[in-house]
Amino acid sequence: PILFLEFITNIVFFQFKKVKVSLILGHTASRREEITSDEKTHDWKFYVRGEPGTKVESFIDRVIFTLHESFPNPIQTIKHPPYEIVEQGYGTFLMQVEVKFKNKRTPKSIHYKYDLLLPGPGLSPIKKSRKEILTFTNPNPDFLSKLVEGGGQLLTHYCDVDGNVVDGANIDNTNSSGSSKTEPNSKPPVKTEPKPGKQSSTQSQPPPASPPREKHPEKKHKKEKSTDCDSALIPLL
């Protein structure tokens, strides 16, 4: 009976996989002591990198930086780590960044915009960065292995035949040091408070008892289907 039940379970449920990876976009900028002959007032460096201890070059093919048109070389392509450029400038601008993946299928790349700021006269150097979290659903096996090798967090979920996500084991990718990478919860819990009532100088009276409610049979809420299950076509055999 146990073997039969296990066989039925494997046929009824399907799995889909998600891989989460993190990229860090950032820059440093400082004012020069002497202005260059072409009136450049600042030194700056911009970079795209992974979390410490990860190897994003496993799944990144190249990074293309598009600078302001006033630069002599406004489009720069870096094919190997570190994915960074070092320049001199005199003003802030909006940089375009394209990260191309080692993926034979879609998505093949992702685009970002980054506001490259420079410190004003007498101000301290700037050191700024932001984290971008990417989630790939059901990547092809070759790209999946590259994502995991690069430090991606692998999550496996399960769907039933109706397209509903069911409980399953979450498999966290563990790096070579033996620690699991988890995504921090960026949003703190929201506290809800009751709305204040009308203020009165007299002592508040208890609310009148509400009339008994007529009992109705409970309605079963229909589960919403997950779009992730649309691509979960791998039976667990």
N, C-alpha and C positions, 0 to 999 in steps of 0.2 A: 504493500500500500504506500509506503514512503517513497519508493522509487517511482511509482505511478504518479503520485502527487508532484514530485519534482519534475517529471517529464511534462506534465500538464502546465506547470508554472513556467517552464522554459519556453513553451510555445505561446502562451498567452501574453507574456510581457516582453517588451522590447527595450533596448537601452539607447540612450544618447549621451554623448560626452561633451563636456565643456572644459576649455582650458583658459585660465586667466593668467595674463602676464602684465607686468608693470614696466612702463618706460618713464624715465626722468628727463624732463626738458628744463634746461636752466642756462644761466649765463652769469658771468662776472664782468664788471666794468669799473674802471678807475680813470681819474683825470690825469693826464700827462703833466710832468713838470715843465716840459718845453713843447711848444706847438711845432708840428712838423712843417716842412716846406710847403706842403699842399694843404695847410691849415687844419690838419687833423688834431683834435684836442683830447681824444680819449683812446685808451687801449681796452679792448673787450674780447671775450671768448664765449662762444655759444656751444652747447653740447647736447647730445642725446645719448643716454646711457641706461643701463638696467639697475636693478637693486644691487647692493653690495653682495658679492658672492655668486652672481648670476652671469651667464654667458649669452647675452642677447644676440651675439654674432652667429649663434646657431640657427636662428630663424630670420635674421635681418640680412638682406642681400646688399643694400646700400641706403644711404641717406642723402637726399638732395636738398640743399639749402638755397633759397632764392632771396637775395638781399635787395636793398634799394637799388634802383637803376643807376644811381650816381657812383656806385662802386666800379672799379675797373673790371672786376670779375664777379658780376652779380649772381651767377648761378654756379654753385660749387657742389661737386659730387664726391662723397667719401664712401669708399667701398670696404674699408677695413676699420676695425676699432683702433684707437678711440674715434667715435663719430663726433668730431668737433672742428670748429674753425676759429682761427685767431685773426683779428682784424684791428684796424684803427679807423676811427670815425669822428664826426663832429655833431651828430644829431640822432635822435631816436627814430625808429621806424618799425613797421610791422613786417616781421619775417615770415616767409612761407616755408614750411618744412614738410617734405614727403618722405615717409619711411616705406621702403619697398621690401617685401617679404620673399623668402625662399619657398614660395608656394606655387605649385603648378596650376592650382585652381583659384577661384576667388575666395577671399579677398587677396589681391596681389599687392595692395599698398594702402596707406592711410595718410591723410593730410592734416596738418596742424597749422595754426597761426600763433605767433608769439610776439608779444610787444617788447622789443628790446629797448630798455630804458638806460639812459646815461645820467650819472650824478652831475648836479649843477656845481658852480664854483663854491669852494669851501665845504662841500658835503663829503661824507664818507663814501668809500667805494661800495658798489652795489653787488650783492650776492643773492641771486634769486633763482628759485626752481619751482617746478610743479610736477605732480605725478599724474600720469595718464594710465588708466587700467583698461586693458583690452580683453574682451571675452570672445573666444572662438568656439562656435557650436558645431559639433560633428566635423572637425577637420579631417581631411584625408589622412590615412595612416602615416604617410611619409612626413607630412607637415606636423602632425601630432607629435611624432617622436622628436622633431626639431624643437617644438615649443617646450616640451618637457625637459629636453636636454638644456635648453636655455634658462631653466628655472621656473617654467610655468606650473601652475597649480591645477592638477587634473581632478575633475569632479565627474562622477558617473551617476546618472539618474535613470529612472525606469518609467516606461509608459505602458498603459494597458491598451487593449485593442480599440478602445473608444477614443484614444488620444488624450487621456488624463494622466498627469504625472502622479506616480505612486511613490511611496517611501522606498528608498534604497540606500545602499551604502555609499557614503561620500568618501572617495579615495583621494586623500591629500598627497600630492607629490612631495617626497622627502628628498632633500638635497644631500650631498655627500657628507656633510657634517652631522647628519642625523636629525636635524630640526625641521619641522614642517613650516612652510610659508603660509601664513593666513592673512587675509585682507582685513585690516582694522575697520571697525564700524565708524564711519565718518560723521554720522548724524547722532547726536545724543538723544536719549529718550525724551519725549515731550510730555511734560506734566500737565495734566488736565485738572482744572479747578472748577467747582460749582459756581454758577453765575450768582452774584450777590442779589438778594431780594431788596424790596423797598424798605428804607429805614423808617422806624416809627419810635415815638417816645414811650409808647406803652409796651408792655411785655408781649412778646410774640405768642400767638395762640397756635396750638397744634393744628395741622391741616385736617379738614373734614375727611372722614373715611370715604374712600371711593367705593362705588357700588360694585358688587361682585361681577366679574367678567364671565361672559359665556365661553365655555370651553369649546375650542375648535380643534380638529385634528391637525397635528403639526405637519407643515408642508416641507417636503424634502427639497432642499435647494440643489439645483442642478450645477454640477461642477463645470467650471469653464475649461475648455480645452486649451492646452498649451501649444503655441506655434512651434515650440521646439520639438514636440512629438511628431510633427508632420514629417520631419526628416529622420526620425528614429525608425529605421527599417532593418535593424540588425537583430534577428532573433537570438535569444540567449541559449543556444544549443551547445 
